[in-house]
Amino acid sequence: MNDSEKNPKDTEIILMALDQISQTIDVMTSVVGRMRNYVEEQERAAADPNKALAAEMTGDRILH
């Protein structure tokens, strides 16, 4: 198999891999954002327990 026959298939595989990597990065960015929010909430809870209770009752969480 010469380079001209192999190249389109390789390019397709590379593009699919790059797309998967991009999707993984998007998911991990979301996870990091959620973790950051959680840590910030915990920090606020430690600073003022009454505010933390009010923030927890606001319903900003998504239930599945």
Beta strands, then each sheet from edge to edge (+ up, - down):
end
